[in-house]
Amino acid sequence: MTDQDLLTAPLTFREDLLKDQVVLVSGAGSGLGKAIAIQCARLGAKVAICGRRIERLEVTAELIRSIGAEVMVRAATIRDAEDVDRLHGEVWDRFGRVDHLVNNAGGQFPQAAIDYSVKGWNAVIDTNLNGPWYMMQAAAKRWRDAKMPGSIINIVTVIWRGMPGVAHTCAARAGVVYLSKTLAIEWAPLAIRVNCVAPGAIATEGMDVYSEEAQRDLPRSNLMQRYGQARDVADAVTYLAGPSGAFVTGEVMVVDGGNQVWGDQWTIPRPDYFKRAD
């Protein structure tokens, strides 16, 4: 989807659905995070966006301001628990509240698992598991102390058939899924809902890390035989954040075109030892 599409495409939900609510979106400088932040703003929310690259965040912020919505921009490293805590404090200082945390930031690189370095493995686990945990804990502490309800929506991925070529992110995202289910139980007395959205092959800049062969083959891994759009994921997030999600917690909403019941999703060429086993 183009920036113009994100701003003007017809909305699935009514325009005031998130009026006066505050949504914090990580990794909002591109791809899914950008689409989610813009959609929340179009639905009436005040939006706080964070990520590593301030220049990308500013592009998202300008798009949000162009529709008259309020946005706060903060460069942040979710792998740094102290920086995460400062981020949440600044958002609360600015808006006086946060209603929804959308944990979208993450990253990985395709490689055969047998070749991972310790540094590469730790980098992905730190970004895709530890970072979301720091964000969730920081949000929950403030909701507890303010005696306010809250909602957490973690963007994960379709882990259930395995993810050859990105085993590190599969491990991390599986951790987030079952962490979310556990926190949904622990934090229910605090009126904090915790859910996940699991996208399949979505047409965003995130696909650029994969080879041309993988990008060609990934759409064939789902029943619809195509890429999904960022809007599909933003709509799932909106469903969980809005009144429609009020009785939903501890769940994973899968947006994958039927991948989990259909096909392989190799992101690297199959190694020679795998071919010999065919």
HELIX and SHEET records of a PDB file:
HELIX    1   1 ASP A    3  THR A    8  1                                   6    
HELIX    2   2 GLY A   31  ARG A   42  1                                  12    
HELIX    3   3 ILE A   54  ARG A   65  1                                  12    
HELIX    4   4 ALA A   81  PHE A   95  1                                  15    
HELIX    5   5 ALA A  113  ASP A  115  5                                   3    
HELIX    6   6 VAL A  118  ILE A  125  1                                   8    
HELIX    7   7 ASP A  126  ASN A  130  3                                   5    
HELIX    8   8 GLY A  131  ALA A  146  1                                  16    
HELIX    9   9 ALA A  167  GLU A  186  1                                  20    
HELIX   10  10 ALA A  188  LEU A  190  5                                   3    
HELIX   11  11 GLU A  205  VAL A  209  5                                   5    
HELIX   12  12 GLU A  212  ASP A  217  1                                   6    
HELIX   13  13 LEU A  218  SER A  221  5                                   4    
HELIX   14  14 ALA A  230  ALA A  241  1                                  12    
HELIX   15  15 PRO A  243  GLY A  245  5                                   3    
HELIX   16  16 ASN A  259  VAL A  261  5                                   3    
HELIX   17  17 ASP A  272  ALA A  277  1                                   6    
SHEET    1   A 7 VAL A  71  ALA A  75  0                                        
SHEET    2   A 7 LYS A  46  GLY A  51  1                                        
SHEET    3   A 7 VAL A  22  SER A  26  1                                        
SHEET    4   A 7 HIS A 100  ASN A 103  1                                        
SHEET    5   A 7 GLY A 150  ILE A 155  1                                        
SHEET    6   A 7 ILE A 192  PRO A 199  1                                        
SHEET    7   A 7 VAL A 252  VAL A 255  1                                        
END                                                                             
